[in-house]
Structure formats: C-alpha cells, structure tokens
C-alpha cells in the first residue's frame, strides 16, 4: 500500500456535498482506504473569474492501485458527478487530482506526479499541511518550507 494525496475541488451544484459524496465513493472502493481528509476551504477560482468560488480539500488515500489505475477511478468518480470540461480552468462539479503518489515522480501522457502546479496553490498546500504537516516532497523539499512561499487566501468552511 502506498500513501497518495489527492486534491478535491468543486464550485457547482452544492460543492461541499460534491466533495463529501466523492470521499464516500472513494472510501467505498475496494482498492482504496481513506486515511485522512483536511478541512474544507473556500478559494477564488484559478483562471476565469466569472465563476463561483471553489470548495477545496486534500485527502490521503492508501492504495495498491498503480497510478494510472487510480487516475481511472478518480476520473470515473468525476464522471459520476457529471463533470463536464467546457473550458480550461473552468467551473466544475468535481475535480480530483493526484498530487503525490508515494515518493514517486511520474511524467506520462496522462499523468504528471507530483502535480505540476501544487506548489503554487494555497488551496492545495494549506489543506495538505493540515493532514501531513511534516511531509517531504519527492524533490526533497519540506512542505513547511514550500508553504512559506504562498499566501494563505483561503476561508475555512469546517
């Protein structure tokens, strides 16, 4: 079993419930154990500002699924939540991203891990630090050090 961190986000059709439902569905998957979930946070959208604010969280999963098989599960879960990709960084009912897959570094046509933007996004770093405060990234940087490079512009929701 490997520890995997995923980012969750939603800004349509009851975002908090979208995240809760997705977490329940992932926890019910036979190949996934839900180990930890951060608080939910409200954040401004990245990209087009003519959309609602997001609700974001980070979860730690334990799984034996290979990275791309886990990606398939996450994308199927997004699809069950009627995820539609209308525009880059646009609104969505559910967004599930693999942030870290153990200490692996991956760069395939379907998946880049660590997530290429995670260290630039407060809505990823602060929830991640909540559940894994002493985490070391695959490149050797410590999460507390990376956290100091972003502004906390989040509104805690729970």
C-alpha positions, 0 to 999 in steps of 0.5 A: 500500500502506498500513501497518495494525496489527492486534491478535491475541488468543486464550485457547482451544484452544492460543492461541499456535498460534491466533495463529501459524496466523492470521499464516500465513493472513494472510501467505498472502493475496494482498492482504496482506504481513506486515511485522512481528509483536511478541512474544507476551504473556500478559494477564488477560482484559478483562471476565469473569474466569472465563476463561483468560488471553489470548495477545496480539500486534500485527502490521503488515500492508501492504495495498491492501485498503480497510478494510472489505475487510480487516475481511472477511478478518480476520473470515473468518480468525476464522471459520476458527478457529471463533470463536464470540461467546457473550458480550461480552468473552468467551473466544475462539479468535481475535480480530483487530482493526484498530487503525490503518489508515494515518493514517486515522480511520474511524467506520462501522457496522462499523468504528471506526479507530483502535480505540476502546479501544487506548489503554487496553490494555497488551496492545495498546500494549506489543506495538505499541511493540515493532514501531513504537516511534516511531509517531504516532497519527492524533490526533497523539499519540506512542505513547511518550507514550500508553504512559506512561499504562498499566501494563505487566501483561503476561508475555512468552511469546517 
